[in-house]
Amino acid sequence: MNHSMYSADRATHLKIVVIGLLCAILVAVVGIFAQVSSNIDLGTTALVKAGEPTTLSGHIPVIR
């Protein structure tokens, strides 16, 4: 068992590289096949223009 990357042999380095590549491939596959299932159509939503600036005055209630 190698406790340091400096003293690890070639097989240990190869195992680490292979596990890293498998994890990267798994993340890429999940990212490619992930789908968000929602019925929101972002192309037809109504645009709302900003109105007049609003000022607040008075007592603001304390939330406890």
Summary of the structure (lengths in Angstrom):
residues: 64
radius of gyration: 27.7
end to end distance: 56.3
largest distance: 72.4
contacts: 61
relative contact order: 0.06
helix: 38%
strand: 0%
